[in-house]
Amino acid sequence: MDTLDFLSIDPESATAPYQQVREQILSAITEGKLTPGTKLPSVRALAGTLSLATNTVAKVYKELESQGAVVTRGRHGTVVQAGTERGVQEVTDAAADLARISQIWNVDQDQAIQYLKAAFSSLPK
């Protein structure tokens, strides 16, 4: 479990535990703490370490896989797939979505930026 020893759950956070884990793993990939090819703990092992339900961790791995951050290879486990490029692509896509939705709803650029800043400030540190 040394691979993810940086993970922690804040029970006081308004962010759901599965989202905390997903965000921490994505951040670790982006920061290079988890490099492509790194094998992640099994769902059961990580759930036990974090005192979470196995379904919660399975949901995290499933979402990470759908985002292209990891790949699950059956009995061979779940492995980090994405590098920093994938994170940049995700953020670029999200920014394009924000701009498009803002335009549809007549929210000007300054307002949209304020909403984005507010979203960043509400994230756990």
Backbone hydrogen bonds, N-H to C=O, Kabsch-Sander energy under -0.5 kcal/mol:
donor,donor_aa,acceptor,acceptor_aa,energy
4,L,1,M,-1.4
5,D,2,D,-1.5
7,L,4,L,-1.9
10,D,8,S,-0.5
13,S,10,D,-1.5
20,Q,16,A,-2.2
21,V,17,P,-2.4
22,R,18,Y,-2.5
23,E,19,Q,-2.8
24,Q,20,Q,-2.2
25,I,21,V,-2.4
26,L,22,R,-2.6
27,S,23,E,-2.5
28,A,24,Q,-2.1
29,I,25,I,-2.0
30,T,26,L,-2.5
31,E,27,S,-2.8
32,G,28,A,-0.6
32,G,29,I,-0.8
33,K,28,A,-1.7
34,L,28,A,-1.8
35,T,33,K,-0.6
37,G,80,V,-3.2
38,T,35,T,-2.3
40,L,78,T,-3.5
46,L,42,S,-2.6
47,A,43,V,-2.5
48,G,44,R,-2.5
49,T,45,A,-2.3
50,L,46,L,-2.4
51,S,47,A,-0.7
51,S,48,G,-0.5
52,L,47,A,-2.6
56,T,53,A,-0.6
57,V,53,A,-1.6
58,A,54,T,-2.6
59,K,55,N,-2.0
60,V,56,T,-1.8
61,Y,57,V,-2.6
62,K,58,A,-2.4
63,E,59,K,-2.5
64,L,60,V,-2.7
65,E,61,Y,-2.2
66,S,62,K,-2.3
67,Q,63,E,-1.5
68,G,65,E,-1.2
69,A,64,L,-2.3
70,V,64,L,-1.0
71,V,79,V,-2.5
73,R,71,V,-0.5
73,R,77,G,-3.3
76,H,73,R,-2.5
77,G,74,G,-1.7
79,V,71,V,-2.8
80,V,38,T,-2.7
81,Q,69,A,-3.0
82,A,69,A,-1.9
86,R,83,G,-0.9
87,G,83,G,-1.0
88,V,84,T,-2.3
89,Q,85,E,-2.3
90,E,86,R,-2.4
91,V,87,G,-2.4
92,T,88,V,-2.5
93,D,89,Q,-2.5
94,A,90,E,-2.4
95,A,91,V,-2.6
96,A,92,T,-2.1
97,D,93,D,-2.2
98,L,94,A,-2.5
99,A,95,A,-2.4
100,R,96,A,-2.4
101,I,97,D,-2.8
102,S,98,L,-2.5
103,Q,99,A,-2.1
104,I,100,R,-2.2
105,W,101,I,-2.1
106,N,103,Q,-1.3
107,V,102,S,-3.2
108,D,106,N,-0.6
112,A,108,D,-2.5
113,I,109,Q,-2.5
114,Q,110,D,-1.9
115,Y,111,Q,-2.3
116,L,112,A,-2.2
117,K,113,I,-2.7
118,A,114,Q,-2.3
119,A,115,Y,-2.1
120,F,116,L,-2.3
121,S,117,K,-2.5
122,S,118,A,-1.1
123,L,120,F,-1.4
